[in-house]
Amino acid sequence: MIGLDNATVRFGTRTIIDGLSFSVPVGRTMAILGPNGRGKTTTLKAMLGFQPLNAGRRIAPEIVGYVPQTGTGNQRYRGIDIAVMGRAAHLGLFGQPGSADFEIARSALERAGAARFADHYFDRLSGGERQLVLLARALATGSEALVLDEPAAALDLHNQERLLNLLNALRQPRDRAIVFTTHDPNHALTAADDALLMMPGGQPLFGPVSETITPEHLEHLYGVPMRVVELAGPSGETHRAVLPAFAGTRAA
C-alpha cells in the first residue's frame, strides 16, 4: 500500500496540500490529475518521501519503484546497468550485484518491453526508450509499490498507446499498487482503477474512475467544458473517452 494520511505541505506561507488522505492498496492503480501548479508533483514527492511533510504521514513500503519523468546522464551505462541499479537497496552500502541480480534486471527489462536495449547505451536511447528502461529499473526493485511521474509526457500517440498497454499488463496480476500522474483524463480511463483530482480550492477528489472521471468533475478541475464520447475498439468493444468541448470544432 502507498498513500498519504492527513498530509500537509507548505512552501513558506503557501499551502500546497492541506490534510490530504488517500491510499492505494496492492492490486489497485491510481491516476493523479490536475492543472500545472495544483500539487500533483508535490503529492508524488510526498508519497515517495522526497518532500517533507508539515503535518500528517506517508504510507509506503520501505522500497518504492520510482520512474521519473525524464532520465538523463552522460555516463555510458548500458540498459542492463541501469536496470540492475534497481537492486541497490537489496545490496547494502558496499554490496555488488551478483548473477541473481542481473537475472532479475533482465527479467524486468523483458517485462517492460525493453529487453532489446539491454546492451544499448542509455544516453543514446530516445526519450520513450529511456522511459522503458527506467520502468525496468523500478520493476527490478521488487517493490509492491510502483510510482510513475507523467510517464506519457513527451511521447507521441503511438508510444502513448504502447505505454498504456504496458501499464495495463502490469496492472492485471494485481500484485502491486501503482500510481501515475497525467494531464490526460483518458489515460486514467484506460489504465487506472481510481483517480485523485487536484481540485481548485484545495479540496481534492478521490475515488473510482467511474465516479471521478466525469464531465462535471473535469470541467471543475480544468475550467474547460468537457464531453464524453463512446468509441468502438479494434474488436468491436465500446470505450468511453473524454474530450474538451473545443475538440473537433473549426472556424468556418
N, C-alpha and C positions, 0 to 999 in steps of 0.2 A: 504494500500500500504506500501511496505517496500523496501528500497534500499539505494543507495549512490549517491551523486551528487558531481562530481569533487573532490572526496576524495583522499587525500594523507596521507600516514603513513610512517614515517621514524623511524628507530631504529639507533640512532647515525648518522653515515654517510651513512648508507644503506637505500635505498628507497625500501619499500616492495610493496606498491601500489602507483601509481602515476596518479592522475587525473581520477580516476575510476568513471564511471557513469553507473548506470542501475537502473531499478525499476521493482518491481513485484507487479502488481495490484491485488486486490481481484479477485479471480476466476482463477488465474494462478499459476502454480507450476514451480519453477526453481531449477535446479541442478547445483552445483558448482563443477567443476572437475579440477584436476591438480596434478602434482607430489608433493611429500613432499618438503617443503621449498619454494613453489611458491606463497604462500599468501592466501591459502584457509581459514585457521583458522583466520588470521588477518582480512580478509574481513568479515568473520562471526562475529567476535568480534566487528568490527567497526559498522556493522549494528545494533548489539544489544546494542551499547553504552558502551561496556566493554573496548574498545580500543580508546583512544583519537585520534583525527584527527589533523594532522599538517595543513591541509587545507581542504576546502570543508565542506559538511554537510551530516548527516544521515537523511534518510526519514523513519519514523516509527511511529506507533501509540504509545500512552502513555504506554500501556501494550502490551508485546510481549510474546507469549507462546514459551518457550525455552526447548528443550530436549538435555541435554549434552550427550557427547559420552559415559560416564560411570557414574553410580551412586553408591556411596559408603557411608558408615556411620555405626557407631557402635551402635547408639541408636536404641532401639527396637520399631520403628514405624511400624504400620500396613500399608498395601497398601492404605486403605481408608484415613489414616492420611497423607500420602504423597500426595495423590490426592487433599485433601482439602487444602493443602498448596498453591495450585494454586489460591485460593480465597483471599490470604493475601492482595493483593493490593486493594481489594474492602472493606477491613475491617478497615483500619486505623491502627495507631500505637498500640493501646491497645484493638482493637476490637477482639471479639471471634467469631468463625464460629457458625452459627445457623443451624437450621434444613434445611433451604433452601440451604445453602452452602453445607451441606452433601449430599443433594439430587442431586445437580449439580455435585459433586465429584463422586457419584455413577453412574450417567448417563455417565460421562466422562470415568470411568473405563469400563463401558459396551461398549461404542463406541470404546475404544482402545483394546477391546478383553481381558481385564484384570479383569473382574468382579470377577472371581474366586479367585483373590489374595487380595480381599478387607480386609479379616481378617487374612491374612498371614503376617508374619514379613518380612519387606523389606530386612533385612540383611541375610535372609535365602533363598531368591529367586536367581535363576540363572541370568546371565548377560542379557539374552534375556527377561526374565520375568521382570527384573527391568526396561528395556527399555520401556516395555509396560506401566508399572505403571508411569514412568516419562512422557510418552506421555499423559497419562490421566491427570496428573498434569498440563501439558501445555494446554490441551483442557479445563480444568476447569477454566482457566483464563478468558475464553470467548473472547479472543483477535481475531481480524480479521487477525492476522499475526502469523504464526507458523514456527519456525526455528529449524532444527534438525542438529546436528553435527555428521556426519558419523553414521547414525542410524543403518547401517548394519554391522558396524565394529565388528569383533569377533563373528558374527552369522554364524551358519552352513547354508548349502544351503536351507534346509527345512525352517528354520526360516527367511532366507532372502526372500524367496518366500512369506511367511506369512506377513512379514513387507511390502513388495512392494504391496501386495494385499490390505493391510490396508491403505497405503498411497493413493492408487487409490480410495479406498472407501471414504477417507477424501476429496479427490480432486473433486469427482463427483458433490457434491452440488454447487461447485463454489462459496462458501460463505466465503472464506478466501484466503490470499496469503500464499503460502507455499514455503519455501526454505530449501534445504538439501545439505550437502556436501557428496561426494562419490568418491571413486577411480575407480569405475566400470562404464564405459560408458553405459552398458546395464541397469543399474538402471535408468539412465536418459531416455533411450529409453522407458522403461517400465512405469515410474511414473512421468515424467516431461513434461511440455509444452515447456519450454525454458531451455537453458543451458548457463552458464558462464564458459568459458575455460580460465584458467590462463596460457596463452601462454608464451613461453620464450621471453625475450627481453622487458618485461613489457608492452605488448600490448594485454590485454585480449580480447577475442572474445565473444560477447553476441548476442543471437538471438534464434529463434525457434529451437527445437531439430532437425527437418528435415534438417536444414541448417548448424548446428554446429556439430552434431554427425555424422561426415563423416570420411572415412578412411584418407583422406588427412589432415584434421584438427587434427585428433587424432595422426597421425604419427608425425606431427609437435609438438604436445603437449607432447607426451611421448617419442619420439625418437625411436619408435618401429614400424615396418611395420604392418599394420592392414588390416583386411579383413571384408567385410560384407557378412553375410550368411542369407538365408531365412529358417526359421524353422516353421514347422507345429504345431499349438497349439492343445490343447485337443479336441476342437470342429471342427478341420479342418481348422481354420483360419491361416493365414500366419503372422509371426512376423519377423522383422529384428533383427539381433544380430550382435555384433561387436566382433571380436576375434583377438588377436595378431597373426601375421603370424606364430609364432612358435607353436601355439596351434595345437595339433593333429599330430605333427611331432615326429619322433622317430628314433634314430640312429639304423642302421642295425646291 
